[in-house]
């Protein structure tokens, strides 16, 4: 697969041949779905919690005498049937993460890259560097290029000035190649990868 390479100012910077094993697959929704579910489950905080009858703040004094009331026998207001009593079998803090084989995760990333390429939403950028960390310059360039909700993937490291300039612009996110993931790729309208990013992804996913 061959794509044109552009510069940040919109000019042409030649072309690049992309690896078909990464960018030429027929995207499978089931694979993408499984990887996204794995990512979101792993990111879930799992801090949900309720108080049991041992933890609610109430006196332990017997609420009324055992016999002679005509009502049921109770020994504590902490019982689950009372208002503000303890909760039975409520949620407790836990991890929602589940296992997914490393090879399957890599396959999911290949399918996400291929999905963007097939949809015509993949853009190859020459370099993502800036002389000054000015958001206004990057915002103007992004507007002229038609970038709205875009993820930019660079090589092993992201240029410090470029990262600072992008940090203040809504709709532009920047990641190094090791941070590339299925969820972030799919939720953006466009995927921009630098030439260094392409090389790093090809080395990572081979």
C-alpha positions, 0 to 999 in steps of 0.5 A: 500500500502506497500513501502520500506523505505530507508536511505540517504546512500541507506541502508534499514530502514524497510517498511511503510504502506501508506494510500490508500486514499492518495496514492492508488487513480486512478489519474484523469488528469482533477482534476490535470489540474484544480488544476495546472491551479489554482496554476499558475493563482494565481502565475501570476504577473498580472502587465501588463499595457498600457498607455491610451490617458490620460497617454501618454506624448504628448502636448495637443495643437491642431495639426492643424486647424479645417478646410481647411486642406482637412484632418480629424479633430484632436485635439490631437496627443494622439489619439489611431490612431496615432503612440505612441498614447494612447492604447484603452482597453489595459491590466491593472494590475489585479489579475488572481487568481480564486477560487477553493474549499479547498476540491477540492485542497486537492483532487488534492493533493491526486491525485498527490501523487497517480500519483507518487505512481502508476508511481513508482516514489515515494520514502520513506526516513527514515529521511532527516537530515545531521550532516554538511551542505555540498552540496558535500555529499548530491550531492554524495548521490543523484547521487548514489540513482539515483535522478536527478529532485527530490522533497523532502517533510519533516515533519512540519519543514525541517532540517536546514543543509539538506536545506542548502546542497540542496539549492546549488544542481540543481534538488533537492528541499526541502519543509515542508509538509505544502508546498506540492503542486500539481504543484511542485510534478508533475513537478519533476521526483521523489517524496521523502517523509520522514516518518515524511512527510508521517505522516504530509500529512496523518494528513493534508489530512484526 
